[in-house]
Amino acid sequence: MPELYFFVSKEKIEDVIDCGLKLTEWYDRELTIPGSTYKTKVIRAFLNPRDNKEKVNDTKYQCLRLKVGLDYCSVADSHLYALGLENPRFMELYYKAMVPLQDYSFGTYRSPEVLVTTSILPEYIEVTGRSLDIPLLYENSESLYLENRMQQYEETYKDSGNLLMYSFYKYLESEGRVRCYEDNKKENCIFYNTETMEYIVLKMP
């Protein structure tokens, strides 16, 4: 069974330990999971506890580790859901991008959410310690997502990030934070800070 993470207020810990997480009580929303023809309640959990930025460092909440059968878990992009509440086009994309957990590749979504369609019995719930008890393989889903995108970029452009750095420093130049000087052959340029004299040499794209 995959391990997921869920946060509850510390006032509710004893109830959860005794009764588990009842879908009818703890569900986040109702959705039509792909492959189904009707709406079902879902509990929103996380692949990494640090993905819940609002609660991971909030002392009012306790992190729980859940074990849930794969058949009851789908992964979706929470950013698309948030946008979809305002624009139906993104909600359609949200549903299209939803996949069973067993088919999800880590780092695909910047902010993945696991949609659990079943109640979770007490014996499949662990209360984590302050250090979360076990080492995590990656910092959080957002950092893994960005690392994957950078790797894909490098595989495509093979320029060691030069174009990205150039674009970033052109932005800083537009803000008046650095100045740019190009060599006579227009092959390289130097961006430098006029106050600190820190500089970087980049190839012209």
HELIX and SHEET records of a PDB file:
HELIX    1   1 LYS A   10  LYS A   12  5                                   3    
HELIX    2   2 ILE A   13  CYS A   19  1                                   7    
HELIX    3   3 LEU A   23  TRP A   26  1                                   4    
HELIX    4   4 PRO A   49  ASP A   51  5                                   3    
HELIX    5   5 LEU A   70  TYR A   72  5                                   3    
HELIX    6   6 SER A   78  GLY A   84  1                                   7    
HELIX    7   7 PRO A   88  ALA A   97  1                                  10    
HELIX    8   8 LEU A  101  ASP A  103  5                                   3    
HELIX    9   9 PRO A  122  TYR A  124  5                                   3    
HELIX   10  10 SER A  141  TYR A  157  1                                  17    
HELIX   11  11 ASN A  162  SER A  174  1                                  13    
SHEET    1   A 3 GLU A   3  SER A   9  0                                        
SHEET    2   A 3 TYR A  61  LYS A  67 -1                                        
SHEET    3   A 3 ILE A 125  VAL A 127 -1                                        
SHEET    1   B 5 ARG A  29  LEU A  31  0                                        
SHEET    2   B 5 THR A  40  ALA A  45 -1                                        
SHEET    3   B 5 PRO A 112  VAL A 116 -1                                        
SHEET    4   B 5 CYS A  73  ASP A  77 -1                                        
SHEET    5   B 5 VAL A  99  PRO A 100 -1                                        
SHEET    1   C 3 ARG A 179  GLU A 182  0                                        
SHEET    2   C 3 ASN A 188  TYR A 192 -1                                        
SHEET    3   C 3 TYR A 199  LYS A 203 -1                                        
END                                                                             
